[in-house]
């Protein structure tokens, strides 16, 4: 396993309180959320029914799935609607205005 950093997009291209799905390398994806000036990177699909989170709103620090309204905490990825669900969460850095996301690859 190794840690790989991907330069994903400029911070200024993100919309406050709205998810934006971006590629991570050749096959991966994540959804970025800009909330209260901080960028979060989470998995791009809701684990409840694999609904895409692109365009999903953020309300009170939680991502709200567009399909059924399941809520996920930005800080942890855990589901506050129903136990047992969670989104993967990836470390984020900002360098020269660019969002850098770190993922584990095998």
N, C-alpha and C positions, 0 to 999 in steps of 0.2 A: 504494500500500500504506500502511496505517496500523496503529498499535498500539492495541489496544482492551483495556481492563481490565474484567473481569467479577467481581463479587462473587458467589462461588459458594455458600459455606455456612459455618456456624460451625466452627471447628477442633474444638470439643468434640463435634461430630456424627460425626467420623471414628473408625474403629476401628483401633487400632494393628495393623500388619502385615496389613491386609486392604484391598483396593481398593474404592472407592466411586465409581461413575460418576455424573457430574452434567452437566447441560446447560451449554453456554457460549453464551449468546445464544439466538437463535431456532432455529438449525440445528446448531450444533456440540455436541460432547460431549468430556469428558476423564474420565480415571479418576484419582482422588486417592488417594495412599498416605501414611499417617502411619507413619514409621519412625524410631525412636530420637529422637522429639520433633520431627522435621522433616517438613514436608509437601512432597510431590512431585506434579506434574501431568504425566501421560503420556497418549498416545493411548488411546482406549477399546476398540480392537480389536487382537487379536494379528495381525500381518501374515502369519503363516504360513497361517492358514485363516479369518481374520476372526472368530475366537472372541471374544465379549465378555470383558472383563477385570474386570467388576464381580464382587466377591467373591474375586478372585484373591489368593492369599497372597503375602507377602513373606518370603523366606528368605535370610539372609546378604546383605541389601542388594540382592536381585534379585526382580523380579516373576516368579512362576511361572504360566504360562498353565494354566488349568483343563483345557483340552481335551487337549493333547499334552505339557505340561510344558516347553515352550520357556521359557527364562529371559532376562530383560531387566534390565540394570543400571539402578537408579533414577537414578543420577547422570548417565548419558549417554543412556539409552534403547536402547543397542546390545545386540544379542542375543549371549549367550555360548554358546548352544547350537549355532548354525550361522551362519556369516558371511553377510552380505548382508541380514539382517533388522534392523530397528530400529523403535522406537516414537517418534513425535513427542514432544518434551519442551517444556513451557511454563514460563516464569518464574512463580514464586509469591512473593507477599508476604502477610504477616499484618498486618491493620490492625484494631485494636479487637476482636480475637478472630475476625475473619472472614477466610476464605481468598480472596485476590484472585489471579486467573489472567490473565496477559497473552497475547493471541494476535495474530497478524498477519492482517489482513483486507484484501481487495482491493476 
